[in-house]
Amino acid sequence: MTSPPRDAASLDTLRDAARLFVDSTSLRQAARDIGMSPTGLRGFLDGADPYVKTARKLAEWYVREAGRQQTGLTVQTAAAALDLLTKHLPVGRRDAAAAELVEVLHRYGTGGETTPPGWLTELRRSYAADSP
């Protein structure tokens, strides 16, 4: 099975986004905005695996930052948002809940007036591919 796009908000994706943010601001400013120490951010950028709490902060920052940008929502950002929304659920029910959320968004967004956004179509396809 191939890695579905909903897993695309990986540590590498977060690392790339954080690196671009640091390049456009500064290490200290980026660390402050993300909610971590500059030393921790430097370690993450250099390839260290973050603690679970730090990874959550990075994902939350990633989703927040994507909302501020003028470009459209990407499948990676949508996947990260779904991951954050379902983190509190039992591990075995997260995928089913996320798939159901995607279906609800698709159902409400396809009333004939508009075309579903690319990120929604891609996420829906990836969840369908994983269904038995």
N, C-alpha and C positions, 0 to 999 in steps of 0.2 A: 504494500500500500504506500502511496506517495504521501508526503507531508502536506496536509490540507492547508489552505491559506489562513484558516483561523488560528493556526499555530505560528503565523508569520511575525507576531509581535514578540519575537524571541529576544534573548539577551543581545544577540548581534544587532538586531533592529534597534533596540534601546541604546546600545552602545554607539551605533552610527548616529542616531538622532542626538544623543548627548554630546558627541564629538563635534557635530555641526553647530550645536548651540554654544559650546565653549568657544569655538572658533569665531562665532559672531558676537560674543560678549566677552566673558573672561571666566576663568576657572572658578573664582570666588563667587561671581554673580550667578553662574550656572548652578553651583552647589547650593547656594542660598535659595534659588527658585525651585530646585528639585527637593530640597529639604534634607540635604546630607552635608557632611563635612567636605571641604576641598580635598583633603587627603584621601577620603573614601572615594570621591569622584575620580581623582587621579588614578587610584588603584583600579577602579572599574574600567576606566578608559584604557588602561594598560593591560587589561585582560583578566583581572581577578573576578571570580564569581561573587556576586553580592549576597549578603544575608537575605533571608526571606523578606524581612521588613523593609530593607533597602530596595529590593527588587520591586516590591509593591509601590514604594514611593516613586521609583523610576517609571513604572507603568502608569501611575496616576498622573505624573508630570507629563508623560508622553501624550496621554489623552487630552489633558488640559491644554498643552501647547498646540496640538493639532487643531483644537477648537478655535484658537486665536488666529491661525493662519488663514489666508485668503483662498488657498487651494481647497479643493473638495476633499471630502472624507475618503481616506484610503481603506482598503481592505485590512491592512495591518492595524490601523487605528481603530476601526470597528471591531476587529478581533480582540484588541487589547481592552476596549470598553466592555465587551461581552464577558471577557475573563474577569474583569473587576466586578461586574454585576453578579456573577455567579460564584465568586470565591467563597462566600459564606455557606454555600450548599454542600451537602455530602459529596465527596469526590465522584462517586458512581452516578450522581444525578446531574452533574454540571453540564455535560455535553447535551443531554436531553433537554434541559432547561434552555440552554443557549440556542439549540435548534428550534425549539418552540418559539422563543423570542424572535428569531429570524423569520419564521413562518408568519407570525403575527405582523411584523413590519412589512413583509412582502404582501400579505393579504390586504392590509390597509393602504398600501402604497400602489396597488395595481387596480384602482377603480376605473381605469380607462382614461383618466385625465393626464396621467404622466407615465413615463417609462421608469421602471425601478433603476436606482443608481447602480453602477457597476459593482461597487463593494457589496451591495446586498445580493445581487445575482451570484457573485462569486462565492460568498459565504453560504448561500442557500445550496448551491451546487456541491460544495464541499461537505456539508452535513448530509445531503442526500446520498453522496457517494459512500459515506460511512454507515448508512442505514443497512440493516440486514435484508 
